[in-house]
Amino acid sequence: MFENLQDRLGSILNGLTGRGALSEADVSAALREVRRALLEADVALDVVRSFTDRVREKAVGAEILKSIKPGQMVVKIVHDELIEMLGGEGVGVDLHAAAPVVIMMVGLQGSGKTTTSAKIAHRLSTREKKKVLMASLDTRRPAAQEQLRQLGAQANIDTLPIISGQSPTDIAARAVQAAKLGGHDVVILDTAGRTHIDEPLMVEMADIKKRSNPHEILLVADSLTGQDAVNLARSFDERVGITGLVLTRMDGDGRGGAALSMRAVTGKPIKLIGVGEKMSELEEFHPRRIADRILGMGDIVSLVERASENIDAEKAAAMAAKMAKGKFDLDDLADQLRQMQKMGGMGGIMGMMPGMAGMKDKMAAAGLDDKLFGRQIAIIQSMTKAERTNPDLLKHSRKKRIAAGSGTDAAAINKLLKMHRQMADMMKMMGGKGKGGMMKQMMGGLAGKMGLGGGMGGMGGGMPDLSNIDPRQLEALQKQAEAAGLGKPGGGMPGLGGLPGGLPGLGGAKLPGLGGGFPGLPGLPKKK
């Protein structure tokens, strides 16, 4: 969503940080470029104007121009103002009311209300352990009620039985009554939409609000509609009174202006964002994390949260035990590839790592995309169990059979085997003897630099159990990482000699065992 804006702002601010001293003219010239970049990203003109005015006011002060690193101070000011523009602190869905808490979903037709209702219900039932009832009030769109019923069945969420001929207001009243009788904690009302705002729609919304007395009224807006989404939010707020916003299709290729303008123009917090089609692909909106992503500072906290949700703890423990013994077979490699796919693929992970956001193009040019993972998993699945455990069994005739079974060729199989060999060698180094193995040293160095003590949470050099970390601890960890130089573009990872804005073999320092390139890609050194 924010890739173009990220590239533009990154190049502008990198130009400032590269200079020793800044004049007022330098700051003004940079802010002109920032203004142009925000306008091109479809941010509302009033929002851009106030944003650049606030940055200029702080950036031309004597304490900035005379500081040791004025360029970095300007970047910090832009970062802080960007967070302020996005709403300061993140605000979640408020459930602090007498049960059943009524959440009313409003918005135009096609914005994703029904799917988002099911995603919110799934999130509340799995994360908050709430008993949720969903009810469709859309009597106009064909099969709208059936769609919600099927989504509820998929996510194992209760839905209100459909009675034909009832009006939306009657369905709303019946849903609240059914939730009280059924002992539900939350009831989600999926209202009807229109292709545009009209008087009958607003009257219906007001009637439903009067009958159901919702605690939260969430406006679902498609982030690809740009500034029209801002006008939509303003109209709904004036007539119905919304408490928050949910932006869908944040994984799309829109310019992101609506997301940046929404809070500043309406004064209503963006509470949730849809980042994919799956039930689990709904995230809380955290202004600081979005600002970090836009300015290329990464989003370690979200990456850790995503990892804790998608990584199987038992499999991870088994993998750690194998690593300690220096074992790593093709089944393990397939598991690693599947984990990366679940976490959003290579592009999704890189976008959240500090200083790595600009690597996507280089990776694509090198042929390392998410389709490659799928092909490699297909190759591994075409092998027998014995071959996966012992790849040395793979001679020419067996490779021909695997190529035919996976729809690839012998070259792709050789590339996969080469990647596996190098990763297996790296696992041996990481799990090796002497000073507790390289992985332990690396994590110990990282922990020491971040002030966590050599043991990283008392796990003897390993990473802490991510699933049990409190979100506030994660935020503190992010701040410690930034203070240690990990949250800045070009910040290095301690123990790795710094990875200044690059991955192994793509202009940055090299990880041991990868020999200056991605495993299985051209340009790798010959195995000795």
N, C-alpha and C positions, 0 to 999 in steps of 0.2 A: 504493500500500500504506500509506504513512504520512501520507496527506493530513490526516485528522482530527486525528491527534496533532500534526502540524506546525502546523495552525491553532490548536489549543489552547495548545501551548507558546509559539508565536509571540506570541499575545495576552498571555499571562501575563508573559513576559520583556520584551515591549515596555513593559508597565506599569511594570516596574522601571527600565528604562533611561531612561524619561522623567522620573524624579525626580532632584533634586539630591543629596539625602542619604537614606540608608536606616537605619531602626531595626531592631532585632532582631525586633520585631513584624511589620514589613513583610516581612522575609525569611521568617518562619514562615508568614505568610498566603500568600505566593507558593508556598512549598513544599507547603502543603496542596493548592493547586490543581494543582501539578505531580503530586503523589501521586495525586489523583483522575483526572487526565488519563491517567497511565500505567496505572492500574487499568482505566479504561474502554477502553484500547487492548489489554486482555487480557494485560498483563505479569504474571508470577507475583508473588504478594504478597510473598514473601521477598525477591525481587529489588528490588521497589519500596521496601520498608522499608530495606534496606541502602543503596540508592541515595540516598534522601532524607536518611538519617542522615549519610552521608559529605558530601553537599552542605552540610547544615546546619553540620556541624562546621567546614568550611572557610569558609563564608559569614558566620558570625557572629564571626569573628576581628577583632580591633581594626584590623589592617592593611587589611581590606576596607572596614569601615564608615567609616574615615577617609581612604580613597583618593579621588582626584580624581573618578573616575567609578565609584562603587560598583556601580551597576546593571550596567554593562558587565562588571565583575569577576565578578559573580554569574553572568552569562550565560556567561562563560569557564569558570567552575567547573562549571556544568551541562554544558557542552560537553565538557570534559575527562573528567568522570565518565561521561558517555554513551559516550564512546570506550572508556573502561576497561570498562564493562559489556558492550560489544559485542566485547571481546577485545583491545583495545590495537592491536597491529600485525596486518595481514592475513597469512594463512598460505595459500600455494598448495598445489596437489597435489604431493606429494613424489615425484620420480622418481630420487632419488639411491640407486640400488641396482643390483645386477647385472642385466643384461638377460636375459630379458624381465621388466620390472617388472609384477607382477600387481596389478591394481586390482579389488577385489571390491565390487559394488554390492548393498546390502541395503535393505530397507524393506517397507512394506505394499503390498498390491495397489492399483493406481490412483494411486500417489503420483508416477508419472512416471519410474520406473527405466529402462525401455527407451529412451525418448526422451532422457533425460539421459545414458545410456551413449553413445548416438550423438553427442550434442552434445559430450561430453568428448573422444571419439575425434576428432571434426572439429577441435576446438580444438587438441588435441595435434599433429595432423598438419599443420594450416595454420600455427600459431604456432611450435610447437617443432620442426617438421619431423621428427616421430617416425613410425616405421612401426608402425601399430597393428592389432591383431587383436581382433575382438569375438566373444564366444561367448555364446549364450543357454542358460542352465541351467534355464529354465522349461519343464518338460515337462507341466505341468498346464493352464495357460491355453491355450485353443485358438488356434493360429496365432501364439503368442508368438515362437517361433523364426523363423517366416517374417517377422514384423514387423521383427525386428532385421536380418534379411538384406536386406529392402527398404530400410531406413534406411541400411544400409551401402552399398548400391548407389547410393543418392541422393548420399551424401557421399563416394563413392569410397574407402570403408574396407573392408579385408578382413574377412570373417566366416567363422567355422568351419563347414565343410560339415555339414549336418544328417544325423544317423544315427538313425533311429527306434528306440525301445526302449532306448536308453542311459539310465542313471541320471544325476542331476545331478552326483554326485561323479566318475563316469567321464568325463562331458563336460568337467569342470573339468581333470582330469588330461590328457585328450587335447588340450585347448586350450593348456595350458602346453607340452606336448611339441611341438605344431604350431608354436607361436610360436618355440621354440628352433630347430627345423628350418628355419623360414621366415625367420629373421633379423629377427624383429620386436622392436621396442624395448619395446613395452607390450602387455599383454593385458588386456582388460576383460571381467570375468565378470558377466553380468547374471543375478542369481539370481531365483528365484521369490518371490512375495509371498503373503500371505494377507489376508483381510479383517480379521483381528485376530491378535494375538500368541498362538500356541499352542505346545505342547511339541514336536510333530513338526517345526514350522518351525525352531525353535531347534536341534534335534538335527541337522537337515539343514544349517543354516548352519555349525555347528561341524565337521561332517564335511567340508564343502567347504573350510573354512579349513585343516583338517589336511592335505587332499590337495594344495591349490594353494599354500599358504604365501604369502598375499597380503602385499604391502608396505603397501598402503593399503586400509582397509575404510571405504567411504563410505556413510553412511546418507542415503538420499533421503527427505525429508519434505515433505509438502504444507504450505506456510506458512498456508493458509486453515484448517487444522484447529485452530489456536490452541494452548491449553495441552496438549491431548492429544498434540501433536507432541513436547512436552518429555518427557512420560511415556514415549512411544515410544522416544525417544533414550536415556533412562535404562535402559529394559529391554534394548534391544539391546546397550548398552555393557556391562551386567552379564553378559550371557550370551555374547556373541561378541567384544566389545572393539572398538569403532569408533575410527578415527583422525581422522575429520572428518565434517562435515555438508554436505549440498547441499540448499538450500531451493528448491522449485519454486513456480511461480505467484506470484512476487513482484510481478508486474505486475497482480495481481488487486486486488479492493477489500476485502481483509481488513484487520484493524486493526493487524497487525504485531507483536502481543504475543509470538508464538512466536519470531520472529527476535530480538527484544530479550532474551528470557529464556533462549534456548537455550544460549548460551555460558556465562552466569552459573550456570545450574543444572547443566549436564553437565560443564563444564570443557573441552569439546571445541570446537575452532575451526570456525566456519562457513567453508568453503573456497570454495564457489561458490554463485551464485544464478541461477535461471532467470527471465528477464525477458520471455519471449515464446515463441511457437511455433516460430520459425525456428531452423535449425541454429546460426546465429551468435549467437542471443540467450541466451548464457550468459556471465555476468560473474564475475570474481573478487570476493570479498567484502572490501571495505576498510572497517573500522570508522570511520575518520576521515571518509571520504566519506559514509557512511550518516548519521553524526551531523551532518555539515554539511547534508545534505538535510533531515533532521528539523527542524533549527533554522533552516531557511530561508536558510542561508549559501551555497547553491548547491554545485555539484560541477564546477568548471571542468576538473579533470584528466580525469574520466570523459567529459566532453563533448568534450574534445580527442581522447581516445583513440577515441571513437566516430566522430568526424569523420575521423580518420586512416584508420580501417578502411573507411568508407563512401564517402569522397570520392575520385573518380578523379583522380590526380595530373595526368595529361595534360589532362583536361578543365579542371581548375582553372587550369593554366598558360595554356591557350587563352583561358579567361575573363578572366584577369588581363591578357593582351595586349589583348583587346578593350576591357576597362575603361580601359586606359591611353590608348586611342584615343577613348574616350567612346562606344563602340558597344555596343548592348544590344538584341537583337531578341527576338521572342516565343519562338523556340527556346531562347534563353538563359534566359528566364523559366521555361519548362517544365522545363529542367534543374535550375534552382534549386529549384522546387517538388518535384521528384522526390528531390533530395538531402535536403530537409527531411523528406520522408516516410520515407526510409531511416533517418534519424537519430532516429526516434521521433515525428515530427510536432511541431507547435508546442508542444503540452502537454509532451511529453517534453523538449524543448530548454529551455522556460521553467523546468521543475522543477529543472534543473541550473544555472541562471544565478543569481548572487547577488542576493537581494532580489526575485526575479521569481516565486517559487513561488506567491504569492497572486494572480497575474494570470490564472489559468486561468478563473475565474468571469467576470471582466470580459471576457475574450476571447470566451467562449461567448455572453455577453449581446450582444456586438457582432457576433455571427455569424461570427467567425473560428475555425472548427474545421477538423479534418483532412479532413472531407468536402468542404469548400470547395475544398481543393487538388485533389481528384479531379475535381470539376466543372470547375475552371479548366484542368486538363490536357486533359480531354475537349474543351473548346472549342478549345484550341490545335491539338489533333490533327485537328479537323474542318476546319481551314483548309488552303488550298493552300500550297505552299512559298513562292510569291511573296508571299502574304498574310502569312505568318509573318515574312518578311524585311522587308516594307514594309506595316505595318498601315494606312497612309493609303489603301490601295486599298479598304478595307472600307466600302462604302456600304450603304444600307438593304437592297437586294436580296440582297447577299452575306451580310449579317448574318442575314437570314431563313433562308438555306440552312444556315449554320453552326449556328443555334439548333436547326433541325430535326435536324441530324446529331448534335448533342451532347446533345439532350434538355433544353435550357435555353431561355432567352428572350433577347430583344434587350437587356433591362436588365442581365442577367448579363454579356453580351458587352461592353457599354459600361463596366461596372464593371471588368472585366479590362483593357480598353484604357486606362482611366484610371490603373489601378495601374501598367501597363507604362510609360505616359508619364512618370509621376512617378519610377519607378525609373530610367528612361533618363536623365531630367534629373539625378538624383542621381549616376549613373555618370559623366556628363559633368563634374559638379563634382569628383568624386573623382579623375578622371583628368586634370583640367584642368591648365593651365600655372601658373606662378607658385608658387614655394616648393615645387615637387614635387607639387602636387595635394593636395586635402583629405585623402584617405585616408592619404597619406604623413605629413602633419602629425599626423593623429589617432594613427596607429600609433607615430610618433616620440614623441609626448607620453606615450602609454601605456608605451612602452619606457623612457623616461626616468624616469618615476615609479616603475617597478618595478626600476630599477637595472640595466637590460639594455643601456644605451647607445642612442643615437638610431637605430641601424640595425636593431634587432630581429634580432639574429643575423646581421648583415652582409648583409642582403638589401635594403638601400637603402630602409628605411621599410616594407617589407612584413612579413608574418608569417613566422616561420621554417617550415621544412619539418617539419610535425608528425609525419610518418611515421617520421622518423629521430631523434626526440627520445627519449632514454633515460627510462624511467619515473621514475628518481630525479630527473632534471632537471625532469620535470613536477611532481613533489611540491614541489621547491624553488620552481618557478614559482608554484604555488598559495600557498605560504607568503609569497612576495614580494608576491603579489596581496593577501593578507590584510593584510600589513603596510602596504600602500599604501592600504588602506581599501576594496578591491574585494570582499573576502570577507565583508563584514558586511552585514546587512540595511540598505538605505538607502545603501550605499556607491556612489559615482559612478564613472563611467568618465572618466578624464582626457581632456580634449580635447572632451568632449561636454557640458560644463557640469554633469556629475553626472546620473545617472538615479536619483533617490531612490525606489527601490522601484516604479518605474513604467516603462511603455513609452511611446513617443511618442504623445501624444494621450490617454493614459489616466491622467493625473494626474502624470506625470513631465515631465522636460525633453523638448525636441523634437529629433529628428534632422533635419538640413537635408534638404530635398527631400521630407519626409513631411508637412510642414505641419500638424502637430498631430493627426494621426490615422493609422490604418492605411490604407495605400493601397487604394483601391477601396471604402472603407467610408463610411457617412454621416458628415457633419461635416467633410469635407475642404474646404479653401479652393478657390475657383474658380481655374482656371488663367488666368494673366494673358497 
